[in-house]
């Protein structure tokens, strides 16, 4: 038998049951109450063993039902306890059902809000729009680049290198700065502009300057400059000796 959570009893009823009993008989009565509550109605033979010589006095307060003996008030208390347990069980099941229903409703609402079902026409429209955008970018990427008037392709490539160099140094040219730089490069011409840009990038300068005549980017004389100075020295020496010889001859 399942254990019940508590036993409700009326002290007055028990007092009537044990009235006139000896201390031994009342003790036997209490023992029977505990066993009857735990195990239900019992056979007379078992109760007799529990009570011993006090059984006749205890038996007088009991009732027989279908060959089993118990106390009337105790069986009423058992019924009340079982009803309470059943009520709690049903209430718990009902509460669980309500919670599950609420959880399902909330989940359904969440799914409805988070799931967007596109109609075939809308899906095709969105896909088509994205496809058109991608196609547009591809077409622009293959369009021939427009070189500003007055620029040659090598000069324009060098100007773009200069713009990238300035961006890497976090010194991006303003629109007016780009226009002025473009005008300056066109005035220089292709050869001077390309040389100035490459030279300034190599030097790490933030401004664009032409390399000094007859010098390399590291300031040393070029081969042509050294050869020119050598010829000048040779010519100066030759002139010196010619003049000296002429003076000696006179």
C-alpha positions as CSV (number, residue, x, y, z in Angstrom):
1,X,0.0,0.0,0.0
2,X,1.3,3.4,-0.9
3,X,2.3,5.6,2.0
4,X,0.0,8.5,2.8
5,X,1.4,11.9,3.8
6,X,-0.5,12.2,7.0
7,X,-3.2,10.8,9.3
8,X,-5.9,13.1,10.5
9,X,-7.7,12.0,13.6
10,X,-10.0,13.5,16.2
11,X,-8.6,13.1,19.8
12,X,-12.1,13.0,21.2
13,X,-13.0,9.9,19.2
14,X,-9.8,8.2,20.3
15,X,-10.5,9.2,23.9
16,X,-13.9,7.4,23.6
17,X,-12.3,4.3,22.1
18,X,-9.7,3.9,24.9
19,X,-12.0,4.9,27.8
20,X,-11.8,2.3,30.5
21,X,-8.7,0.6,29.0
22,X,-5.6,-0.1,31.1
23,X,-2.3,1.4,30.2
24,X,-1.3,-1.9,28.5
25,X,-4.5,-2.0,26.5
26,X,-4.1,1.6,25.4
27,X,-0.6,0.9,24.3
28,X,-1.8,-2.1,22.3
29,X,-4.5,0.2,20.7
30,X,-1.8,2.7,19.6
31,X,0.3,-0.1,18.1
32,X,-2.7,-1.3,16.1
33,X,-3.4,2.3,14.9
34,X,0.1,2.5,13.4
35,X,-0.1,-0.9,11.7
36,X,-3.6,-0.3,10.3
37,X,-2.5,3.1,8.9
38,X,0.5,1.6,7.2
39,X,-1.0,-1.6,5.9
40,X,-4.8,-1.2,5.8
41,X,-7.3,-3.4,7.5
42,X,-5.8,-6.6,8.9
43,X,-6.9,-10.1,9.8
44,X,-7.9,-10.8,13.3
45,X,-5.1,-13.3,13.8
46,X,-2.4,-10.7,13.0
47,X,-4.0,-8.0,15.3
48,X,-4.3,-10.6,18.1
49,X,-0.6,-11.2,17.9
50,X,0.1,-7.4,17.9
51,X,-2.0,-6.8,21.0
52,X,-1.4,-10.0,22.9
53,X,-3.7,-10.3,26.0
54,X,-5.0,-6.8,25.3
55,X,-6.7,-7.9,22.0
56,X,-10.2,-8.4,23.5
57,X,-10.3,-4.8,24.8
58,X,-8.9,-3.3,21.6
59,X,-11.2,-5.5,19.4
60,X,-14.2,-3.9,21.1
61,X,-13.5,-0.5,19.4
62,X,-12.9,-2.1,15.9
63,X,-15.2,-3.0,13.0
64,X,-15.0,-6.0,10.7
65,X,-15.4,-5.6,7.0
66,X,-15.1,-8.7,4.7
67,X,-13.1,-10.6,7.3
68,X,-10.7,-7.8,8.0
69,X,-10.6,-5.5,11.0
70,X,-9.9,-1.8,11.3
71,X,-11.1,1.4,13.1
72,X,-13.9,3.4,11.6
73,X,-12.4,6.8,12.1
74,X,-9.0,5.6,10.8
75,X,-10.6,4.4,7.5
76,X,-12.4,7.7,7.1
77,X,-9.0,9.5,7.6
78,X,-7.5,7.2,5.0
79,X,-10.2,8.1,2.5
80,X,-9.7,11.8,3.2
81,X,-5.9,11.5,2.7
82,X,-6.3,9.5,-0.5
83,X,-8.7,12.1,-1.9
84,X,-6.2,14.9,-1.0
85,X,-3.4,13.0,-2.8
86,X,-5.6,12.5,-5.8
87,X,-6.7,16.1,-5.9
88,X,-3.1,17.3,-5.7
89,X,-2.1,14.9,-8.5
90,X,-4.9,16.1,-10.8
91,X,-4.0,19.7,-10.0
92,X,-0.4,19.1,-10.9
93,X,-1.3,17.4,-14.2
94,X,-3.6,20.3,-15.1
95,X,-0.9,22.9,-14.2
96,X,1.6,21.0,-16.4
97,X,-0.8,20.9,-19.3
98,X,-1.3,24.6,-19.0
99,X,2.4,25.3,-18.9
100,X,3.0,23.0,-21.9
101,X,0.2,24.8,-23.8
102,X,1.6,28.2,-23.0
103,X,5.1,27.1,-24.0
104,X,3.8,25.7,-27.3
105,X,1.9,28.9,-28.0
106,X,4.9,31.1,-27.2
107,X,7.1,28.9,-29.4
108,X,4.6,29.0,-32.2
109,X,4.3,32.8,-31.9
110,X,8.1,33.1,-31.9
111,X,8.4,31.0,-35.0
112,X,5.7,33.0,-36.7
113,X,7.5,36.2,-36.0
114,X,11.0,34.9,-36.8
115,X,10.1,32.9,-40.0
116,X,9.5,35.0,-43.1
117,X,7.9,33.0,-45.9
118,X,8.4,34.8,-49.2
119,X,5.9,34.4,-52.0
120,X,7.4,32.9,-55.2
121,X,7.1,36.3,-56.9
122,X,8.8,38.1,-54.1
123,X,11.6,35.5,-53.9
124,X,12.1,35.8,-57.6
125,X,12.1,39.6,-57.4
126,X,14.6,39.6,-54.6
127,X,16.8,37.1,-56.3
128,X,16.6,39.0,-59.5
129,X,17.5,42.2,-57.8
130,X,20.5,40.7,-56.2
131,X,21.5,39.0,-59.5
132,X,21.1,42.4,-61.3
133,X,23.3,44.1,-58.7
134,X,26.0,41.5,-59.0
135,X,25.8,41.6,-62.7
136,X,26.1,45.4,-62.6
137,X,29.2,45.2,-60.6
138,X,30.7,42.7,-63.0
139,X,29.9,44.8,-66.0
140,X,31.4,47.9,-64.3
141,X,34.6,46.0,-63.5
142,X,35.0,45.1,-67.2
143,X,34.3,48.6,-68.5
144,X,37.3,50.3,-70.0
145,X,38.9,52.8,-67.6
146,X,38.5,56.4,-68.5
147,X,41.9,58.2,-68.5
148,X,41.7,61.9,-67.8
149,X,42.4,64.1,-70.8
150,X,46.1,65.0,-71.0
151,X,47.3,61.8,-69.3
152,X,49.0,58.9,-70.9
153,X,48.4,55.3,-69.6
154,X,51.8,55.1,-67.9
155,X,51.3,58.5,-66.3
156,X,47.8,57.5,-65.1
157,X,49.1,54.3,-63.6
158,X,51.8,56.2,-61.7
159,X,49.1,58.7,-60.4
160,X,47.1,55.7,-59.1
161,X,50.2,54.3,-57.4
162,X,50.7,57.7,-55.7
163,X,47.1,57.7,-54.5
164,X,47.4,54.2,-53.1
165,X,50.7,55.2,-51.4
166,X,49.0,58.2,-49.8
167,X,46.1,56.0,-48.6
168,X,48.5,53.6,-47.0
169,X,50.1,56.5,-45.1
170,X,46.6,57.6,-44.1
171,X,47.1,60.9,-46.0
172,X,44.4,60.5,-48.6
173,X,44.2,63.4,-51.1
174,X,41.1,65.5,-51.1
175,X,39.2,66.0,-54.3
176,X,40.8,69.4,-54.8
177,X,44.2,68.0,-54.0
178,X,43.8,65.2,-56.5
179,X,42.8,67.7,-59.2
180,X,45.8,69.9,-58.4
181,X,48.2,66.9,-58.5
182,X,46.7,65.7,-61.8
183,X,47.2,69.2,-63.3
184,X,50.8,69.2,-62.1
185,X,51.6,65.8,-63.6
186,X,50.1,66.8,-66.9
187,X,52.3,69.9,-66.9
188,X,55.4,67.8,-66.1
189,X,54.6,65.3,-68.9
190,X,54.8,61.5,-68.8
191,X,58.5,61.1,-68.2
192,X,58.9,63.7,-65.5
193,X,55.7,62.8,-63.7
194,X,56.4,59.1,-63.6
195,X,60.0,59.8,-62.4
196,X,58.8,62.2,-59.7
197,X,56.2,59.8,-58.4
198,X,58.4,56.8,-58.2
199,X,61.3,58.8,-56.7
200,X,59.0,60.3,-54.0
201,X,57.5,56.9,-53.1
202,X,61.0,55.4,-52.9
203,X,62.1,58.2,-50.6
204,X,59.0,57.9,-48.4
205,X,58.0,61.5,-48.9
206,X,54.5,62.8,-48.4
207,X,54.9,65.3,-51.2
208,X,55.8,64.6,-54.8
209,X,59.1,66.1,-56.0
210,X,61.2,65.6,-59.0
211,X,64.6,64.0,-58.5
212,X,67.6,66.4,-58.7
213,X,69.3,66.6,-62.0
214,X,72.2,64.2,-62.6
215,X,71.5,62.4,-59.2
216,X,70.1,59.1,-58.4
217,X,67.4,58.6,-55.8
218,X,70.0,58.2,-53.0
219,X,71.9,61.4,-53.9
220,X,74.9,59.9,-55.6
221,X,76.1,61.0,-59.0
222,X,74.8,59.1,-61.9
223,X,77.2,57.4,-64.4
224,X,76.5,60.2,-66.9
225,X,77.4,62.9,-64.3
226,X,80.6,61.1,-63.3
227,X,81.6,60.8,-66.9
228,X,80.9,64.4,-67.5
229,X,83.0,65.5,-64.5
230,X,85.8,63.2,-65.7
231,X,85.8,64.8,-69.1
232,X,85.8,68.2,-67.6
233,X,88.8,67.3,-65.4
234,X,90.6,65.8,-68.5
235,X,89.9,68.9,-70.5
236,X,91.0,71.2,-67.7
237,X,94.3,69.4,-67.3
238,X,94.9,69.4,-71.0
239,X,94.3,73.1,-71.2
240,X,96.6,73.7,-68.2
241,X,99.5,71.8,-69.9
242,X,98.8,73.5,-73.2
243,X,99.0,76.9,-71.7
244,X,102.1,75.9,-69.7
245,X,103.9,74.6,-72.7
246,X,102.9,77.7,-74.7
247,X,104.3,80.0,-71.9
248,X,107.6,78.0,-71.8
249,X,108.0,78.2,-75.5
250,X,107.9,82.0,-75.5
